[in-house]
Amino acid sequence: MSDEQPAEAVEEEQQDQPQGEPEQAESKPQGPDWKAQSRKHEARAKESAAELKKLKEAMTQMLSPDQVADKDAAVQAANQRAQEAELKAMRLDVALAEGLPRDLATRLVGTTEDELREDATRLKDLVKPSVSKADAKKGTNPAPQAEPPNANDLLRQIVAGKR
């Protein structure tokens, strides 16, 4: 039974002590630390001011709407010139590949290589020297015609009475 008495004595001592928070905790005010919050917001305001200054500097370096429009127009003109140059080069390549003279490359019509090739074959058929049906059967070109007589030969023929 002697073991039980000290346990009861400990329980009585614990009951004598006040329960809850210690006395020091009661002396501090409850709620947020207003000074810490103030310092936090002050630091955030300084950061925002620095960021605002950077943005204002960036805005002064930005282009005006008129300058942007001018640059857009220049870019569009450059793109158009580049497309025209590519099409011109493609026409020349197709014309030479199809056996057309360089001068006829500008006459090709189309925007894609296939369209240009089709037009080149049609133009090539039109440009071919035409051969008559009789010559096609013979397999030869027509015979060259004799040169017209010159003035002296005509006079001699007239004097001789042949004409």
Buried (B, 14 or more C-beta within 10 A) or exposed (E): EEEEEEEEEEEEEEEEEEEEEEEEEEEEEEEEEEEEEEEEEEEEEEEEEEEEEEEEEEEEEEEEEEEEEEEEEEEEEEEEEEEEEEBEEBBBEBBEEBEBEEEBBEEBEBEEEEEBBBBBBEBBEEEEEEBEEEEEEEEEEEEEEEEEEEEEEEEEEEEEEEE
